Amino acid sequence: MSDNTVKTKDGLMKAEEPLMDHFTSKDYKDFYEPAQDSYLFIDSLLNDASSLKSMNPYICLEIGSGSGFVINYLAKLLGPNNGSRLFLATDINPKAALATVKTAQRNSHENLDVINTSFIQSLERLKGHFDVVLFNPPYVPTESEEIKLGGIAASWAGGIDGREVIDKLLPQIPHILSGKGFFYMVLVQENKPKNVISIMDTYGFNYKVNISNFLLINLNAKNNNILSSSVLY
């Protein structure tokens, strides 16, 4: 059993959630507060814990980290691996990037670096080396203009069908992930997940349902890697 996991009364294994008591309700006016999708996200990571640990990832990335809740959970779940494992987070909202830094500090994750940028801009040199990529996108359907509002709107305004930001990232995934990489993305029905699956199929991706309310997609079938795309119903 990992030092960062505990056994509940019913015998189930559960990783410790990151400490978040350094934020107040006022803080969450500037960046995304952990919500149902965040908790479903970490449930999915916990469900795949054995596979993730067996894969022994070297570089883990969250795109759009918000408060830093999910990437810090992953850091707790996997551990530092004697300092050889690197966690990275990016967010286009500077206040969210700073929040992720504070969450890393609160949870003593010294091997987590945060960059205020869009997607993986300024990290292009690491393309093909990311072993785990997390993405809780702005999936709420809105007018296209709302995407440009910036600030906390960047965490939820997804444009037409909630897909405009998502569709910019999808073609990059095969180039971002390493040969053994895992990818996790949250979708809702309004995002037309079957269409997302069809797009990813053109890159050699398959899918399977893992746990309730989640659609887990196997990525890069030719290398037998796993992509998890979490769909909220």
Number of C-alpha atoms within 10 A of each C-alpha: 7 11 11 15 16 14 11 9 7 6 8 8 15 16 21 14 18 21 15 16 8 11 14 9 8 8 15 17 11 18 25 23 19 15 10 9 16 16 14 19 26 19 16 22 21 20 15 15 17 12 13 20 12 8 15 15 22 17 19 24 25 26 23 29 30 31 28 29 24 24 29 28 23 25 21 21 24 22 18 17 11 6 10 11 17 18 23 20 27 26 26 21 23 19 19 29 25 19 25 29 22 18 24 26 14 15 17 14 18 13 15 22 16 21 22 19 18 13 21 23 11 11 13 11 10 14 15 16 18 25 21 26 24 24 23 23 23 23 24 19 19 18 13 15 11 15 21 11 11 13 17 20 17 23 24 18 26 26 21 18 17 26 24 20 18 21 13 11 16 14 13 13 19 19 15 23 24 21 17 19 27 27 26 21 20 24 27 17 13 15 21 13 18 10 10 16 15 13 15 21 17 9 15 15 21 21 18 14 15 15 13 12 13 21 23 22 25 22 27 22 15 9 11 14 19 25 24 27 29 27 21 17 11
